[in-house]
Amino acid sequence: MSFLDLKNIGVTYDKKTRILQELNLSINKGELVSLLGPSGCGKTTTLRVIAGLIEPSEGTLTVAGEDMTKIPVHKRNFGLVFQSYALFPHLTVRENIAFGLKLRKESTESVDRKVNAILDSTHLGEFADRYPRQLSGGQRQRVALARALVIEPKLLLLDEPLSNLDAKLRIGMRVEIKRIQKELGITSVFVTHDQEECFSISDKVAVMNKGVIEQYDTPENIYKKPATEFVARFIGFENFIELEPAANGMFKAKDGSLFKAEESSDRPALGTIRPDDIEILESSSEKTSNMVTGRVMVRTFLGKSYQYEVETALGKIIVNGPDKYVKEPGDELLLNLPSNKIILV
């Protein structure tokens, strides 16, 4: 049985603007699940429904079998970490972390024990007597995380907690969050629009679009096998080819080219492939199925490789090639789209 269940959740603003539509999500105990999607897709609204900051217009929310749909936020015992650290500037790190425990009127002995334990887990012990202004951005975010965890919450909810940090700090902090979450075994929901951040930290990912979840799966499965065109585009697939069923399990493109994919379909399909998965062959090579000829229109330097925008009879195809063999605009290319890299969405 899942630990957190959202069933047919709907959220409507102004009685006409639907933000979430019959949203369903189940999370097992101890999992870290990310809500991923572009701005306005409903991921933060979903998190706020779970937190109790928004009451859904329809549907139910249960945690450990208990209906929490109408339970007020202060009675849910959830830990919240937001984009802004929201630390008290006049309190030390230790005092900021202890704040929630003191509100609950826990004994001094209990407060000290719990605060010391979480200072150790978050590697903040040496900063315990400093004030927020004396900390780096990453250290402040760890304090916010520690403050959310010290109350021993049923759920940890994180709303784009790393977006205020620079790239290097973000990488370090996501490793820390994953380490602490696994160490404590706390069920967590993480909101982000950054797919790299999301895939590196999550047990499962819910990709959202216009208030619905388009795919809910492991990061590996979403990366390798997106279920819809939206998911594919969002996670970096840039080439899409309209395919019609042909003889012997093959597909035919609009220019008559034949393609084979690992999946089969007796209906028209949309094939997609990542730029990194396309092979660049010499234009003099023999053309067979899964091959397309084209001309380089634009070349972009990516550091370890070059990206080419190639004009073909199927339209524009984006392909990444190694810097060992650099192609020039105007060069003729033969592209091979391996059958085991073509995904049908």
C-alpha positions in Angstrom: 0.0 0.0 0.0 1.3 3.4 -0.9 2.1 6.0 1.8 0.9 9.1 0.1 -2.1 9.0 -2.2 -3.7 11.8 -4.3 -6.9 10.6 -5.9 -8.7 12.6 -8.6 -7.4 15.9 -7.3 -8.8 19.0 -8.9 -8.0 22.7 -8.3 -9.9 25.5 -9.8 -9.2 29.2 -9.4 -12.0 31.8 -9.8 -14.5 29.0 -10.5 -13.3 28.8 -14.1 -9.5 28.4 -14.3 -8.6 24.7 -13.8 -5.0 24.2 -12.5 -5.2 20.5 -11.7 -7.5 18.0 -13.5 -8.3 14.6 -11.9 -4.6 14.3 -10.8 -3.6 10.9 -9.4 -0.3 10.2 -7.7 0.8 7.4 -5.3 4.1 7.5 -3.4 5.6 4.7 -1.4 7.1 5.2 2.1 10.7 6.3 1.9 10.6 7.4 -1.7 11.8 10.7 -3.1 9.5 11.7 -5.9 10.0 14.8 -8.1 7.3 16.8 -9.8 8.9 18.0 -13.1 7.5 20.3 -15.7 7.5 23.9 -17.1 6.2 26.9 -15.4 2.5 26.9 -15.0 2.1 23.1 -15.3 0.7 22.7 -11.8 3.6 21.2 -9.9 3.8 23.8 -7.2 0.0 23.8 -6.9 0.2 20.0 -6.3 2.8 20.5 -3.6 0.7 23.1 -1.9 -2.3 20.8 -2.0 -0.2 18.1 -0.2 1.1 20.7 2.3 -2.4 21.9 3.1 -1.9 25.4 1.8 -4.5 24.9 -0.9 -7.7 22.9 -0.4 -8.6 21.0 -3.6 -12.0 21.6 -5.2 -12.4 17.8 -5.7 -10.6 14.6 -4.8 -8.9 13.2 -1.7 -5.4 13.2 -0.1 -4.4 10.4 2.2 -1.2 9.9 4.1 -0.5 6.5 5.8 -4.2 5.6 5.2 -5.5 8.8 7.0 -7.6 11.2 5.0 -5.8 14.6 5.2 -7.8 16.5 2.6 -9.3 19.0 5.0 -6.7 18.8 7.8 -5.2 22.3 8.3 -1.5 22.8 7.4 -0.4 23.3 11.1 -1.8 19.9 12.0 -0.2 17.9 9.2 3.3 17.6 10.6 5.0 18.0 7.2 8.4 19.6 6.7 8.4 22.5 4.2 11.5 23.8 2.4 11.0 26.6 -0.1 13.0 28.6 -2.7 13.5 31.4 -0.2 15.3 30.2 2.9 12.9 32.1 5.3 15.4 32.0 8.1 15.1 34.4 11.1 18.1 36.8 10.7 18.2 37.6 14.5 18.5 33.9 15.4 21.6 31.7 15.2 21.6 28.5 13.2 20.9 26.4 16.3 18.0 28.7 17.3 16.5 28.7 13.8 16.5 24.9 13.8 15.1 24.7 17.3 12.3 27.1 16.6 9.6 24.6 15.6 10.4 22.3 18.5 10.1 25.2 21.0 6.7 26.1 19.5 5.6 22.6 20.4 6.8 23.2 23.9 9.2 20.3 23.9 11.6 20.0 26.9 15.0 21.6 26.8 16.6 18.2 26.9 14.5 17.0 23.9 15.2 20.1 21.9 19.0 19.9 22.5 19.1 16.2 21.6 17.1 16.6 18.3 18.9 19.8 17.2 22.4 18.2 17.9 21.4 15.1 15.9 20.2 17.1 12.9 23.2 19.4 13.0 25.3 16.3 12.7 23.3 14.8 9.9 23.4 18.1 7.9 27.1 18.8 8.6 26.2 22.1 10.2 27.8 21.6 13.7 30.6 24.1 13.2 28.1 26.8 12.1 25.6 26.3 15.0 26.4 29.7 16.6 26.5 31.7 13.4 23.8 33.9 12.1 22.3 33.5 8.6 24.1 36.6 7.3 27.4 34.8 8.1 26.5 31.8 5.9 26.8 31.0 2.2 23.7 30.2 0.2 24.3 26.5 0.4 24.7 26.6 4.1 21.5 28.6 4.5 19.7 26.1 2.5 21.0 23.3 4.7 19.7 25.2 7.7 16.3 25.5 6.1 16.4 21.7 5.4 17.5 20.9 9.0 14.7 23.1 10.4 12.2 21.1 8.3 13.6 17.8 9.3 14.1 18.3 13.0 10.4 18.1 13.8 10.5 14.5 12.5 7.8 15.2 9.8 5.7 12.5 8.1 6.6 14.1 4.7 9.3 16.4 3.5 8.1 18.8 0.8 10.7 20.8 -1.2 9.6 23.6 -3.7 12.5 24.4 -6.0 14.9 24.7 -3.0 18.0 24.9 -5.1 17.0 27.5 -7.6 18.7 30.4 -5.8 22.1 28.6 -5.8 24.8 28.8 -8.4 25.5 25.7 -10.6 28.3 24.3 -8.5 26.4 24.7 -5.2 23.3 23.1 -6.7 25.2 20.0 -7.6 26.6 19.7 -4.1 23.3 20.4 -2.4 21.3 17.9 -4.4 23.8 15.2 -3.3 23.3 16.4 0.3 19.6 16.3 0.1 19.6 12.8 -1.4 22.1 11.6 1.3 20.0 13.0 4.2 16.7 11.8 2.7 18.0 8.2 2.4 19.8 8.3 5.8 16.6 9.4 7.5 14.3 7.3 5.3 11.8 10.2 5.0 9.2 10.2 2.2 9.8 13.4 0.1 8.2 15.3 -2.7 10.6 17.6 -4.7 9.4 20.3 -7.2 11.7 21.4 -10.0 11.8 22.4 -13.6 15.4 21.2 -14.0 15.5 17.7 -15.5 19.2 17.1 -14.7 18.6 18.0 -11.0 15.4 15.9 -11.0 16.8 12.8 -12.6 19.9 12.8 -10.3 17.9 12.9 -7.0 14.7 11.1 -7.6 13.4 7.5 -7.1 10.5 8.4 -9.4 9.5 11.4 -11.5 6.0 12.7 -12.4 6.3 14.8 -15.6 3.4 17.3 -15.5 1.7 19.3 -18.3 -1.3 21.6 -18.0 -2.4 20.2 -14.7 -2.1 16.5 -15.5 0.7 13.9 -15.1 1.8 12.8 -18.5 4.3 10.1 -17.3 5.1 8.7 -13.8 8.1 6.4 -13.8 11.7 6.0 -12.8 14.2 8.6 -14.2 15.9 5.9 -16.3 12.6 4.8 -18.0 11.5 8.4 -18.6 14.9 9.3 -20.1 15.1 6.2 -22.3 11.4 5.8 -23.2 9.2 8.9 -23.0 5.5 8.1 -23.2 4.3 11.2 -25.0 5.5 13.9 -27.4 5.4 16.5 -24.6 7.6 14.4 -22.3 10.0 13.6 -25.1 10.4 17.3 -26.1 10.7 18.4 -22.4 13.6 16.0 -21.7 15.6 16.8 -24.8 14.4 14.9 -27.8 14.5 17.3 -30.7 13.9 15.2 -33.8 10.4 14.0 -34.7 9.4 12.0 -37.8 5.9 11.1 -38.9 5.8 7.4 -39.7 3.2 5.2 -41.5 3.1 1.4 -41.1 4.7 -0.4 -44.0 5.4 -4.1 -44.9 7.5 -6.4 -42.8 7.2 -4.3 -39.6 8.8 -1.3 -41.2 7.6 2.3 -41.2 7.5 4.7 -44.1 8.3 8.5 -43.8 6.7 11.2 -45.9 9.6 11.1 -48.4 9.3 7.4 -48.9 12.3 6.5 -46.7 11.9 3.3 -44.7 12.6 3.0 -41.0 12.7 0.2 -38.5 12.2 0.7 -34.8 12.3 -1.8 -31.9 8.6 -1.1 -31.3 6.0 -2.1 -33.8 2.7 -0.4 -34.5 -0.1 -0.9 -37.0 -1.1 2.7 -36.8 0.6 6.0 -37.8 3.2 6.9 -35.2 5.6 9.7 -34.3 9.2 8.6 -34.1 11.7 10.5 -32.1 15.5 10.3 -31.5 18.0 12.3 -29.5 20.7 14.3 -31.4 23.4 12.3 -29.6 22.0 9.0 -31.0 22.2 9.8 -34.7 25.3 8.7 -36.5 27.0 10.8 -39.2 28.2 8.8 -42.2 30.1 9.9 -45.3 27.7 11.1 -48.0 29.3 8.5 -50.3 28.2 5.6 -48.1 25.4 3.3 -49.4 22.0 4.5 -48.3 19.7 1.8 -46.7 16.8 1.9 -44.3 16.9 4.3 -41.3 19.2 6.6 -43.3 18.5 10.2 -44.4 20.6 12.5 -46.6 20.9 16.2 -45.9 22.9 19.4 -46.0 24.5 21.2 -43.0 22.8 24.5 -42.5 24.1 25.6 -39.1 27.0 24.4 -36.9 27.2 25.1 -33.2 30.2 24.4 -30.9 29.2 22.6 -27.7 32.6 22.0 -26.2 33.1 18.3 -26.5 31.2 18.1 -29.7 29.5 20.1 -32.5 25.8 20.3 -33.1 24.5 20.4 -36.7 21.2 21.6 -38.0 20.7 19.5 -41.1 18.1 20.2 -43.7 16.6 16.9 -45.1 13.6 15.8 -47.1 12.0 15.0 -43.7 12.6 18.5 -42.4 15.2 19.9 -40.0 17.2 17.2 -38.1 19.5 18.1 -35.2 22.5 15.9 -34.7 25.6 16.0 -32.4 28.9 14.9 -33.8 32.4 14.5 -32.3 35.0 17.2 -32.9 37.2 14.6 -34.5 35.5 15.1 -37.9 34.2 18.7 -38.2 31.6 19.4 -40.9 31.1 22.7 -42.5 27.8 24.5 -43.5 26.9 23.4 -46.9 28.4 19.9 -46.5 26.3 16.9 -47.6 25.7 14.3 -44.9 24.3 10.8 -44.6 22.6 10.3 -41.3 21.9 6.9 -39.7 19.1 6.7 -37.2 19.6 3.4 -35.4 16.5 1.4 -35.0 17.2 0.7 -31.3 17.3 4.5 -30.6 14.1 5.4 -32.3 11.2 5.8 -29.8 7.5 5.9 -30.8 5.5 8.4 -28.8 
